Amino acid sequence: MARPLLTRLYGCLLKLYPQPFLAEFGDEMRAVFAQAINGLGVAGFPPFKRRIEMIRLFLKEVWDLPVALLPALRFSFGSGRKDAFANAAGDREQDEPDAWVGSRASWGEALMGALPFLLFGLAHFLIAIHLLGKPTDMGSRPWLLYGSGLLLLIAIGLAIGGIKGYPRWSYAYLGMAVFLSSNYSNGTFYGVAYGWRFWVPLVVAILLPLLATRSLRPLARLIQGAWNDWTRLSFALYAVLLPLYTILFFEVKWGTDELSGLAIDTLLLAAGAVAFLRSRTIWGRVVTLQAAMFIQACKGFLFAGWLGGPHFFSLDLWIVLIGLLFFGGFMFLPGLVGLLQRGVSALSTR
């Protein structure tokens, strides 16, 4: 019974390899593993020891998987197939600008794009739980613990996006990684200023796809995506500005005693990301990002009492409105890239 079960599990394990590599070597790898499993059956081991050896052989394959994935990725991107790199992209975009703009992300990709904001809320929730009933001078410990863990997860997501060719959802990871790296590099934890060390996960996440492909194609695709669809840069700014906007203007204490406001803001940020990724048009995407910010502002004023925070009204209305216009307008700045792209296209057709 252990033999067919482990063979099926090994088949599931192979699905983690890139498709070009699996198409070339998958059958051979299955045959070698099955031969090794069957060889244990004729090696004269007692039944119990034979099962232990089979399990050990399978666990060795699991252990060796991370090391084996890197050459598999290099093969997939350097095997000479012209469509290998394009097929690795999550949204199956093509080189035509209209294809980059008009494609709608699947629900799975939309969930990937919303995940940074959900993780952001989860990290602050854990910080709030950690700080409940604790002295204020212990505050640096949870911020360092959960903040660095959040940054590491975001960097992993960004690296995966880079390996897949930087699909639209990956720009949220880029923006969130920049926000977290900048935010934590300016902080002091237990009297220690870590500074540039908080930028290391972001740098590694960008370099890893380049090393995996042994080329600059991932970086080129990142730039190409922003050139053909400027709203991707807006999405990256959304991941920077919306958490910052929330913390500065509404939820100054929401990491410690505003868990209901934290939950609402987290779901709002994630919903804005899903709506953005599911939209087919440029203006539809821009409107969803601006709407998320506007709803957040309205929520802060209309439901302040319900959320238990009179500090919502500690700021003058005009200051918050100026902040809303500033942050909202800042997300429109990438539109200059769109205007430049249109101008270049018009000149090239003359």
N, C-alpha and C positions, 0 to 999 in steps of 0.2 A: 504493500500500500504506500510505503514511503517513496518508492521509486517513481511512480507516475505523478504523485503530488509534487515532489521536488522538481521533476521535469517541467510540469506546468508552471510552477513558480519561477523557474529559470526562464521560461518563455516570456513571462510577464516582466522579468528583470531586463530582458533584452530590449523591450519597448522603450526603455530609457535612453537607448543609443540613438543618434541621429538616423533619420530614414535612409539617406544615401549609403551610410556605412552598413546599416542593417540589411539593405537590399543586396549589398555585395558580399557580406560575410556572415549574415544571420544564420543561414542554413548550415554552414560549416561549423559555426559555434555551437548550434544545437546538437549537431551530430557528435562533436567532440565531447560535449557534456554528457550526452546519453551513453556514449561509449565508456566514459570514465565511471558513470554510475553502474552500468552493467558489469564492468570489470570487477567492481567490488563484490558483485554477487557470485563470481566464480573464483574469488581469491581465497576461499576456505575460511572466511571469518564466521564466527558464531552469529546468529541472527541479530542479537542485541548490538554487538559491536559493529556489525555491518550497517545498521541503521545510524549509529553514531558517526561512522565514517562518511556516510552519505550526507548527513546534515553538516558535518564539518567541511566537506567539499563544497556544498552550496554556500555556506557562510563565508568561505574563502572567496568565492566569486563576488559575493556582496561586498566584502572588504576591499577587493581589488577594483571595484567599479569606478570610484572617483579617479583613480590613477589611469584607468583604461579609457575614460571618457575624453580626456584631452587629445590623445592621438586620433580618436574617432572623430572629434570635431575638426581637427586639422585635415583629416582625409575628406570629410564632407565638404569643407569649404575650398579645398585645394585639389579636388579630384578631377578638375577639368570640365565638370558639367557646368554649362553656362547658367542653368537655372538653379544650381544648388543653393547659392546664397539668397536668391530671391525667394525660393521656396521656404527658406528658413525663417523668413519674416512672418511675424504672427498674423498680420492682416493681409498677407498675400498681395501687397501692392506691386504695382508695375512702375516703369520709368516715366510714363506719361503723367503730367501734373494732375489731370482730371481724375486719374485712377487713385492718386494719393488722397485727393480731397473727397471724392464721392463715396469711398468705401465706408461701410458701417461696421463697427467692431461687433464681434459675436458677444453673447452674454458672458461667456467665459473670459474673454478679453476685457469686457467692461468690469467684471469682478476684479480682475488683476489691477485695473486702473483705480478702482475704489479701495483696494487693500491698503495702500499707504495711509489713507486717512483713517481707516478703521484701526490700523496699528497705532497711529498717532493718538487716537482717543483711548485705546486700550492701555498704552504706556502711561498716559496721564491719570487714568483710572487707578492703575496699580500704584502710582506715586501717591495719589490721594489716600488710598487704603493704607499705604505704608506710613503716611504722616499722621493718620488719625491717632490722637492721644499721645503723640511723640513730641518731645521738646523741639522748639524751632531750630535749635542749633544742629539738629540731626538732618536738616533738610537737604544737605549736599549729597548725602549717601544715596537716597532713592533717585535723585536726579541723575547722578553719575551712573547708577546701576541700570535703571530702565532706559535712560536716554541713550547710553552707549549701545544697549541691546537693540533699541529701535533703529539706531543708525546702522548697525550691522545688518539687520534684516532688510532695510531699505537698500543698502549697498548690494546685497545678494540679489534682490529683485532687479536692480539696475544692471548688474552683470548679466543676468538671464536675458533681460531685454536687449542688451548689446549683442549677445550671441545669436539672438533671433533676428537681428537686423534693426533694432530700435523701432518696433511698431509704435503706434500712437500712444498706447497705454504706458509705455516706458518713460515718457516725458514727465509723468507725475513723480516717478521715482527719482528722476534727475533733479527736479525742483525741490522735492522734499529732502533729498540728500544735501543739496546746497544749503537749504534752510537750517537743517540740523547741524551740519558741520560749522556753519557760521555762528549759530546760536551757542553751541557748546564750546567752541574754540575761544569765545570771549568770556566764558565763565570760569569761576574758581571753585574747586571742590576740595574740601579739607585743607584749604590754604594753598593748594597747588593749582597753577594755571597750566593746563595741558596744551593750550594753544594749537599749533599746527598739527598735533597728533590726531585731532578729530577730523582732519581732512584726509587722513590716510585711507579709510575705507572707501571714500569717494574716488580717490585717485586709482586705487586698486581695481575698483569696479569698472572704471573706464579702460584701464590697461588690459584687464583679463581677456575681453573679447579680441583685442588686437593680438595678444599672444596666442590665443586659441586658433585664430585664422591665419596668423603670421602675415598679416597685411593690414592696410589702413582702411579696408572696406567698411568695417562697422562705423568708424568715425565719418567716413564719406557718406554713409547712409543716414547718419544722424543729421548731418548738415543738409543733405538732400531733402530729408523729410521736412525740416524747418523751412527750407526754401520753397518747396512746392505747396506746403500747407502751413501758413504762418500761425494758425491757431494752436499748433503743437507747442510753440513757445508760450502762448497764452496759458496753455494747460500747465506748463512748467511753472510759470509765474503764479498761477492759481495755487499750486502746491506750496509756494513760498509765502504768498501774501495772505491767503485766507486764514491759515493758522495764526500768522502774525497779527492780522487784523482782529481776530477773535480775542487774542490775549491782550492786546493793547487797549481796545476800546470797550470790551464788554465783560470778559470773564477774567478779570485780573486775579481773582481769588478762586477761579473755577477749578484749579488743580487740587484744592484742599477742601472746599465746602460747597461746591456747586455741581454735584454729580449729575443732577438732572439736566442742568444747562450743558454740561460736558457731553452727555448722551445725545441731546438734541443737535448740538453743533457737529458732533462726529457723524451722525446719520445725515445731516444736511450736506456736509462736505462730500461724503461718499456718494450721496444721491446726485449732487452736481457733477461728479466725475462720471457716473454711469450715464447720465443724460447727455453729457458732452460726447462720450465715446459712441453712443448709439445714434447720434445725429449724423445726417448725410451732408449737410451744407455748412459752409463757413459761418454764415450769420446765425444759423441755428446753434452752433457750438458756442459762439461768442455770447449769445443771449442766455444760454444755460449757465455760463460762468457768472455773468453779471447778475442773473436772477438769484443765484445762490448767495451772492454777497448782499443783495437787497433784502432777501428774506431773512438773512441773518441779522441785519440791522433792525428790521421791523420786529423780529422776535425779541431782540434785546430790550426794546422800549415797551412793547405791548405786554410781555409776559414777565417783566422783571419781578413783580411782586409774587407771582406764582412760583418763581424759581428761588425765592428766599434771599434775594440779593439786592438790598437798597443801593449798593454801590454802583448799580447800573446807571443811576441818575446823578452820580457824583461828577460826571463830565457834562459840560454844556452841550446842548443839542447842536449848535453850529460847529463845534469842534469835531463831533462825530460825523456830521454831514460832510465836512471838508475831508475828513479821513476817507469817507465812502467814495467821494469824487476822486480823490487822489489814487486810492488803490484800484478803483474801477477803471480810471483812465490809464493807469499803468499797464493793465492787462490788454489795453488796446494798442500799446506801443509796437508790438510785433506786426501790426498791420502795415507799418512802414516797409517791412520786408515784402509783404504782398504787393504793395504799390511798386516797389522796385522790380519785383519779378514780372509784373505786368508791363512795366516800361521796357525791360530787356526783351520780353517776348514781342512787343510791338516793333521794336527796332530791328529784331532779327527777321521779321516777316517782310520788311521793306526791300 
